[in-house]
């Protein structure tokens, strides 16, 4: 299993402090991919730029796809640019793969048999491993989940994370999530103002 898979499974098990949008989860999954690629030395960071290394034989299809999609020409891609590019629709992609693998199932709505239900993890070794990482308070998983609104409030510093490159990725995804929240807030204000004009208020 990988950190993105574990993060998705955990996100489907826990109740967040606030509603988690798909775009937020996608950004966090893209950050988790970079962190896993750093762990297998498929990439390194030069400042905030992702420099590809060798392509290891990755058994996880989505992580392998992430490694293959890296920008290999200088000056390379920043972590922020990666999050926005790779993160587009990533939550749906991971969920679809986990459903295909039988790791997620859909709970049917009572009285609405033809409507797709909510995705929930099935009892499986993958679910147990994700739960074990969460119970052990694995620092990277906890930091990503906290940034999304699961568990404790995200701290200024991430206890237990000593790798400078990982810290950079975590800080960048936190900034990206705040930027996305600000965009949503602006749109909500603009839409409310537009509706008020039509109502003559």
SULQUI-V216113 format. One record per pair of residues at least 6 apart in sequence whose ideal C-beta (glycine too) atoms are under 6 Angstrom apart, sorted by the first residue. I is the first residue (numbers start at 1). J is the second residue. D is the distance in whole Angstrom. If there is no record, write none. Layout:
I_J_D ; I_J_D
This chain:
1_126_5 ; 1_129_5 ; 2_36_5 ; 2_60_5 ; 2_63_5 ; 3_32_4 ; 3_35_6 ; 3_36_5 ; 4_29_4 ; 4_32_4 ; 4_33_6 ; 6_130_4 ; 6_133_6 ; 6_141_6 ; 7_32_5 ; 7_144_5 ; 8_94_5 ; 9_121_5 ; 9_127_6 ; 9_130_4 ; 10_130_5 ; 10_134_5 ; 10_145_6 ; 12_121_6 ; 14_150_5 ; 16_149_4 ; 16_150_5 ; 17_149_4 ; 18_149_5 ; 20_148_5 ; 20_149_6 ; 22_91_5 ; 23_180_6 ; 24_148_6 ; 24_177_6 ; 25_91_4 ; 26_87_4 ; 26_90_4 ; 26_91_4 ; 27_83_5 ; 27_87_5 ; 27_173_6 ; 27_176_5 ; 28_144_5 ; 28_148_5 ; 28_173_6 ; 29_90_5 ; 29_94_6 ; 30_83_5 ; 30_86_4 ; 30_87_4 ; 30_90_6 ; 31_169_5 ; 31_173_4 ; 32_144_6 ; 33_66_4 ; 34_169_5 ; 35_140_6 ; 35_166_6 ; 35_169_6 ; 36_63_6 ; 37_43_5 ; 37_67_6 ; 38_165_5 ; 40_56_5 ; 41_53_5 ; 42_53_5 ; 42_56_6 ; 42_67_5 ; 43_50_5 ; 43_52_6 ; 43_53_6 ; 44_51_5 ; 45_165_4 ; 45_168_6 ; 48_78_5 ; 48_79_5 ; 49_76_4 ; 49_78_6 ; 50_76_6 ; 50_77_5 ; 50_82_6 ; 51_76_5 ; 52_70_4 ; 52_72_5 ; 55_67_6 ; 58_64_4 ; 71_77_4 ; 79_169_6 ; 79_172_4 ; 80_172_5 ; 83_176_5 ; 95_119_6 ; 98_104_5 ; 103_124_6 ; 103_126_5 ; 104_119_5 ; 104_121_6 ; 105_122_5 ; 106_116_6 ; 106_117_4 ; 106_119_6 ; 107_117_4 ; 107_118_5 ; 107_120_6 ; 108_117_5 ; 109_115_5 ; 109_117_6 ; 121_127_5 ; 133_141_5 ; 139_160_3 ; 139_161_5 ; 143_158_5 ; 143_170_5 ; 145_151_5 ; 146_152_6 ; 146_154_4 ; 147_154_5 ; 147_174_5 ; 147_177_6 ; 158_170_6 ; 161_167_6
